[in-house]
Amino acid sequence: MSAQELSDQGMYAILCATKGMNLKRLTLLLTTVKAEMEKRRETIKAASVNWEAPPEGLVRNWFYEDDIYFRDAENNVWHVDSRNGDLGSWKGLYLPDEDRIDESVDEP
C-alpha cells in the first residue's frame, strides 16, 4: 500500500470521527495530521537509505519505490495492512544486488 493510500484512509477516518466539527477547527486538525504523516513517511524513507536489518524474527518499516513495506533480516517483504498498520500480505523477496523485489518467491 502506498503512503498516499495510507494518508487518504487516515484522512477519511478523521472526517468520519469529526462529523459536525467546526470547519476551521477540522481544517487545522487535518493539516496537522497530514504534516505528521508526511514526517513519518520521510523518517521511514531516510531510514531505508541506510538499511539496518532488524533482529531475527522481527520486521522493520522499509520505504521502496514510493511505498512503505515491512522487511525482515532475510530481505522478505510484506505489505503494510491498511486497516491496522500490521503485517499485511506477502510481497516477495528483495534482491539488494538487483534492487528489485522478486514477487515469484513463495512466502517463507
N, C-alpha and C positions, 0 to 999 in steps of 0.2 A: 504494500500500500504506500502510495506516495505521501510525502509530508503535506502536500496541499490537500489531499483527501482527508488526512487526519485533522488538519486545521479546519476544513469545511464541516466535518462531523462535529468537532468541538463547538464551533460557532452555532450550529443548529441546536445542539443540546442546550447551550446557554439561552438561545432565543426561546426555546420551549420552557425553560425554567424561570425565565424572567418576563413571561407574558403579562402585559398590563403595566410594566415598569415605565417610568418617565423616559421619554425618548433621549433626552440629553444624558441622563444617567446611564441608560443602556448603551449608548454610543461610546461613552467613556469606558464602561466595563469591557465592551467588545474590543476596543482599541488596546486596552491593557492586556487582555488575554492574547490577542493576536501578536503583540510585541513579545510576550513571554514565550509563546510557541515558536516564534522565529528565533529567539535567543537560544532555546533548547535545540532547535534544528541546527543552528550554527555551531553550538557546542559539540553536538554529535559529529557533525561534518569535520570539525577541526580535529577531534579525537581519532577519526578514521584515517587521517593523513598519516599519523604515527601509530598505526595499529599495534596494540599490545594485547596479546591473546589473554582471555580470562582463564582462571584456574580450571582444571579439568572438570567436566561435568556441568559447567556454567556457560552462559551466553552473555554477550555484551552487545549493546546497540552498535550498529555499523551503518555508515552512510555510503551508498554506492549508486552511481548514476541517477542522482536526484531522488532516491528513495531511501527510506530507513528500514533496515532489516535487523535481525538478530544473527550473530555469527559466533561460533564456538572456536576452541583452540585447534580443532582439526579442519577448520575452514568450511564446516557445514553451515548452510544459510537457511533461515526461515523468515517468512513474512512476519510483520507485527500484526496481531489480531486487532482489527479496527474497533471492535466492541469494547475491549478492556485493556488493550496495550500489552497483553500477554503473548507468549509464543504462539504464532499462527501456523499456517500451512507451510509445508516443505517447499523451498525454492530450488535448492541444488547445492553443488559443491563449488566453492570459489577456488579458482586456479590462479594463484598470485603471479606466476610466471607469464601467464597469458592475459591477465587482468580481465577475466570473464567468469561468469557463473555457468557451470555445466549443469543444465536442467535435466539431462538424461540420467543422471546418477540417482539411484534409489536412496530413500531416506534411511539413515542408519538405525 
